[in-house]
């Protein structure tokens, strides 16, 4: 029992010591944070007049030259792309392409069994030949007055009908040959010789990848700055190179759902490095601003009415509404609301209120 009381006593003394130590440390911190004058020597906009306040960092507004580049996401697309399928059903009798190879426009890729159609064509041509003979004989009899004009017209109509039937069969025969509609690279095939092919069966993909298209969208407010022929720079995850292209097509209207303008650029791809479907990081040059005001992005506070920043004015925080332009990874262009010489607070803005005393430590913008 004595040991139990000794343990309880030691625990009580330990807790009492911790409470005493914590109270002493708090008093020491409070004493050290007393009035010692703000950072910046008490100058207006750089720490106030020496009163206590929240320690924050800030930058002094200045102008600089800024190349306005818009960075957006896009995707690489084939210049031409098609899924090869057969228009008629039948057995595959021949495959005349190698997977992953380049093919020329008009090249025969796949042949479907056409024996029954060939037989139909021979029958139709035989009937057409017989009808042509009858039509020629009827014409001679008409010239001699041996038959009426109506009888000759009937023979001529039969001949024209049989010719049309032969043309229809020839069209069906042509559908048994799958031809490359354009020059490009054919992908992996999903059929084999002897397989029964239907119009729903995918044979392979055919893509033209030199040049390639870069598809991307820009916010509505930049729509007036995009022109045909504008140069773009872009990178992909599959390569460390920076590629270039030029805008060749612009959608004539703004997408009402996303409020963006869709744009396509053309980029040369002679070595096949750019693969359709790849993610592209696009940089689009808009304009150059000689007297741009740039502040760190963390200084911006979004509100229901727009964007605001905090300034240091006479040692106190002042909230100012601003209008922003182009944003980069670290900075944002301010088009209205700030002037040269203002001290913009870059830290502590979420805990500040208008009129709160602040001690500002100036940092390089």
C-alpha positions in Angstrom: 0.0 0.0 0.0 2.9 2.4 0.8 4.3 1.9 -2.7 1.0 2.7 -4.2 0.8 6.0 -2.3 4.4 6.8 -3.2 3.6 6.3 -7.0 0.4 8.6 -6.7 2.5 11.2 -5.0 5.2 11.2 -7.6 2.6 11.4 -10.4 0.9 14.4 -8.7 4.2 16.2 -8.3 5.1 15.6 -11.9 1.9 17.0 -13.2 2.2 20.0 -10.9 5.7 20.7 -12.2 4.5 20.5 -15.8 1.7 23.0 -15.2 4.1 25.4 -13.4 6.6 25.1 -16.3 4.0 25.8 -18.9 2.7 28.9 -17.1 6.2 30.2 -16.7 7.0 29.7 -20.4 3.8 31.5 -21.5 4.7 34.5 -19.3 8.1 34.6 -20.8 6.7 34.5 -24.4 4.2 37.2 -23.6 7.0 39.4 -22.2 9.2 38.9 -25.3 6.3 39.7 -27.7 5.7 43.1 -26.0 5.9 46.4 -27.9 9.3 46.6 -29.6 8.5 48.4 -32.8 7.5 46.8 -36.1 9.7 45.5 -38.8 11.0 48.1 -41.3 11.8 50.7 -38.7 8.2 51.9 -38.2 7.8 53.2 -41.7 4.3 53.4 -43.1 3.4 50.3 -45.0 6.3 48.3 -43.5 5.3 47.5 -40.0 3.4 50.5 -38.6 4.3 52.7 -35.8 5.7 50.2 -33.3 2.5 48.8 -31.8 1.9 45.1 -31.4 0.5 43.3 -34.4 0.5 40.1 -36.5 3.9 39.2 -38.0 3.4 38.8 -41.8 5.4 39.0 -45.0 4.8 41.5 -47.8 6.1 42.8 -51.1 6.4 46.3 -52.5 4.5 46.7 -55.7 6.6 47.6 -58.7 6.3 47.3 -62.5 8.2 45.0 -64.8 8.1 43.6 -68.3 6.0 40.5 -68.7 5.5 38.2 -71.6 1.9 37.1 -71.3 1.9 33.3 -72.0 -1.2 31.3 -71.4 -0.5 27.8 -70.1 -3.3 25.3 -70.7 -3.8 21.5 -71.1 -4.5 19.9 -74.5 -4.3 16.6 -76.3 -2.5 15.2 -79.3 -4.8 13.9 -82.1 -4.1 12.2 -85.4 -4.4 14.3 -88.5 -6.7 11.6 -89.9 -8.1 8.6 -88.1 -10.4 5.8 -89.1 -11.5 2.4 -87.8 -11.3 -0.1 -90.7 -14.4 -2.2 -91.1 -16.0 -4.2 -93.9 -19.2 -3.1 -95.6 -20.2 -6.7 -96.4 -20.1 -10.0 -94.5 -18.0 -12.9 -95.6 -14.9 -15.0 -95.1 -11.5 -13.2 -95.1 -9.5 -14.6 -98.0 -6.5 -12.3 -97.7 -4.7 -9.8 -95.5 -2.3 -7.6 -97.3 -0.8 -5.3 -94.6 1.7 -5.7 -91.9 0.7 -4.5 -88.4 2.3 -1.2 -87.4 3.4 -0.5 -91.0 2.9 2.5 -93.3 0.4 2.1 -96.1 -0.4 4.3 -99.1 -3.8 5.7 -100.1 -5.6 3.2 -102.3 -3.6 0.2 -101.2 -5.6 -3.1 -100.8 -5.6 -4.1 -97.1 -8.1 -7.0 -96.8 -10.0 -9.1 -99.2 -13.3 -10.8 -98.5 -14.6 -13.9 -100.3 -16.4 -12.7 -103.5 -17.1 -15.9 -105.4 -20.9 -15.6 -105.2 -20.8 -12.0 -106.3 -18.5 -12.8 -109.2 -21.0 -15.5 -110.3 -23.9 -13.0 -110.0 -21.8 -10.5 -112.1 -21.2 -13.1 -114.9 -24.9 -13.9 -115.0 -25.8 -10.2 -115.2 -23.3 -9.6 -118.0 -24.6 -12.6 -119.9 -28.1 -11.3 -119.7 -26.9 -7.8 -120.6 -25.2 -9.1 -123.7 -28.3 -11.0 -124.8 -30.4 -7.9 -124.2 -28.0 -5.8 -126.2 -28.4 -8.1 -129.2 -32.2 -8.0 -128.9 -32.1 -4.2 -128.7 -29.9 -4.0 -131.9 -32.2 -6.4 -133.8 -35.3 -4.4 -132.7 -33.7 -1.2 -133.9 -33.1 -2.7 -137.4 -36.7 -3.9 -137.5 -38.0 -0.5 -136.4 -36.0 1.2 -139.3 -37.7 -1.2 -141.7 -41.1 -0.6 -140.2 -41.5 -4.2 -139.1 -42.2 -3.3 -135.4 -43.7 -0.4 -133.7 -41.8 2.2 -131.7 -43.4 0.9 -128.4 -41.9 -2.6 -129.0 -38.4 -1.1 -129.6 -38.7 1.0 -126.4 -39.5 -2.1 -124.4 -36.2 -3.8 -125.7 -34.2 -0.6 -124.9 -35.7 -0.5 -121.4 -34.7 -4.1 -120.7 -31.2 -3.4 -121.8 -30.8 -0.4 -119.6 -32.3 -2.3 -116.6 -29.8 -5.1 -117.0 -26.9 -2.6 -117.3 -28.0 -1.0 -114.0 -28.2 -4.4 -112.4 -24.6 -5.2 -113.5 -23.4 -1.9 -112.1 -25.0 -2.7 -108.7 -23.3 -6.0 -108.6 -19.9 -4.4 -109.4 -20.5 -2.0 -106.5 -21.1 -5.0 -104.2 -18.0 -6.6 -105.6 -15.9 -3.5 -104.8 -17.1 -3.7 -101.1 -15.3 -7.0 -100.7 -12.0 -5.2 -101.0 -11.0 -2.9 -98.0 -8.9 -0.1 -99.4 -6.8 2.4 -97.4 -8.7 5.7 -97.6 -5.6 7.8 -97.0 -1.8 7.3 -96.4 -0.9 6.5 -92.8 0.2 3.9 -90.3 -2.0 0.9 -89.7 -2.3 -0.5 -86.2 -2.7 -4.0 -84.7 -5.2 -6.2 -86.6 -7.9 -8.1 -84.8 -8.8 -10.6 -87.6 -7.2 -13.6 -89.3 -7.5 -15.3 -92.7 -10.5 -17.6 -92.7 -12.4 -15.6 -90.2 -16.0 -14.7 -90.9 -16.2 -10.9 -91.1 -19.2 -8.7 -90.4 -19.7 -5.0 -90.8 -19.5 -4.7 -86.9 -16.0 -6.4 -86.8 -13.1 -4.1 -86.2 -10.2 -4.9 -88.6 -7.6 -2.3 -87.4 -7.0 1.4 -86.9 -5.5 3.6 -89.6 -4.0 6.9 -88.5 -2.2 9.7 -90.3 0.3 11.1 -87.7 2.5 13.5 -89.7 1.4 16.2 -89.1 -0.6 15.8 -85.8 -3.3 18.1 -84.4 -3.1 19.7 -81.0 -6.6 20.2 -79.5 -7.0 22.6 -76.6 -9.4 25.3 -75.2 -8.8 28.7 -73.8 -11.0 30.8 -71.4 -13.5 33.1 -73.0 -11.6 36.3 -72.0 -8.6 35.4 -74.1 -10.7 34.6 -77.3 -9.9 38.0 -78.9 -6.2 37.4 -78.6 -6.1 34.1 -80.5 -5.4 34.4 -84.3 -4.9 32.0 -87.1 -1.2 31.2 -87.5 -0.4 32.0 -83.8 2.6 29.9 -82.7 2.3 27.5 -79.7 4.9 25.6 -77.7 4.0 22.3 -76.0 5.5 19.3 -74.2 4.3 15.8 -73.6 4.9 13.3 -70.8 6.4 10.9 -73.2 9.3 13.2 -74.3 11.6 15.9 -72.8 11.6 17.9 -76.0 9.6 21.1 -76.5 7.5 21.0 -79.7 6.0 23.8 -81.7 3.0 24.2 -83.9 0.7 26.8 -85.4 -3.0 27.5 -84.9 -4.9 26.5 -88.1 -8.6 26.3 -86.9 -10.7 28.1 -84.3 -14.2 27.2 -83.3 -16.6 30.1 -84.4 -18.4 30.1 -81.1 -17.9 29.9 -77.3 -18.9 26.6 -75.6 -21.8 27.6 -73.3 -21.1 24.8 -70.8 -17.4 25.5 -70.2 -17.2 29.1 -71.5 -14.1 28.3 -73.4 -13.0 28.6 -77.1 -11.8 25.4 -78.8 -8.7 25.7 -80.9 -6.6 23.3 -83.0 -3.0 23.6 -84.0 -0.9 21.6 -86.5 2.5 20.3 -85.5 5.0 18.4 -87.7 5.8 14.9 -86.6 8.4 13.4 -89.0 9.9 11.0 -86.5 6.6 9.8 -85.0 7.5 11.0 -81.6 4.1 12.5 -80.9 1.5 9.8 -80.4 -2.3 10.5 -80.7 -4.0 10.5 -77.4 -1.0 12.0 -75.5 -1.5 14.7 -72.9 0.0 18.0 -74.0 1.0 21.0 -71.9 0.5 24.0 -74.2 2.0 27.4 -73.9 0.4 30.1 -76.0 2.0 33.5 -76.4 -0.6 36.3 -76.1 1.1 39.7 -75.7 4.0 41.5 -74.0 3.2 44.0 -71.1 5.9 46.6 -70.6 4.5 48.0 -67.3 2.9 44.9 -65.7 2.2 44.7 -61.9 3.0 41.2 -60.7 2.3 39.9 -57.2 2.6 36.4 -55.7 -0.4 34.2 -56.2 -0.7 33.4 -52.5 -1.6 37.1 -51.9 -4.9 36.7 -53.8 -8.0 35.9 -51.7 -11.1 34.7 -53.8 -14.5 36.2 -52.7 -18.0 36.0 -53.9 -17.6 39.3 -55.7 -14.2 38.7 -57.1 -10.6 38.9 -55.7 -9.1 40.9 -52.9 -5.6 41.4 -51.4 -4.5 42.9 -48.1 -2.2 46.0 -48.0 -0.2 47.4 -45.1 -1.4 51.0 -44.6 -0.1 52.9 -41.6 0.7 49.7 -39.8 -2.8 48.2 -40.3 -4.2 45.7 -42.7 -6.4 47.2 -45.5 -8.5 45.0 -47.8 -8.5 46.1 -51.5 -10.5 44.6 -54.4 -8.3 43.9 -57.4 -8.8 42.7 -61.0 -6.4 39.9 -62.1 -5.1 38.9 -65.5 -2.8 36.2 -66.6 -1.6 33.7 -63.9 1.7 31.8 -63.9 2.8 29.1 -61.5 4.0 31.7 -58.9 2.7 35.1 -59.9 -0.4 36.8 -61.2 -0.9 40.0 -63.2 -3.0 42.7 -61.5 -4.8 44.9 -64.0 -6.6 47.2 -61.6 -6.7 48.0 -57.9 -3.0 48.4 -57.1 -0.4 51.1 -57.7 3.4 51.2 -57.5 4.7 51.5 -53.9 1.8 49.6 -52.3 2.9 46.9 -49.8 0.9 43.7 -50.5 0.7 41.2 -47.7 1.6 37.7 -48.8 1.2 35.6 -45.6 -1.3 35.6 -42.8 -4.1 36.9 -45.0 -6.6 34.2 -43.8 -6.3 35.3 -40.2 -6.4 39.1 -40.9 -9.3 41.5 -40.7 -9.5 45.0 -42.1 -7.8 47.3 -39.5 -5.8 44.6 -37.8 -2.3 45.8 -36.7 0.5 44.1 -38.7 4.3 43.8 -38.5 5.5 43.4 -42.1 8.8 41.7 -43.1 9.5 42.7 -46.7 10.6 40.0 -49.1 11.7 40.1 -52.7 8.9 39.7 -55.2 
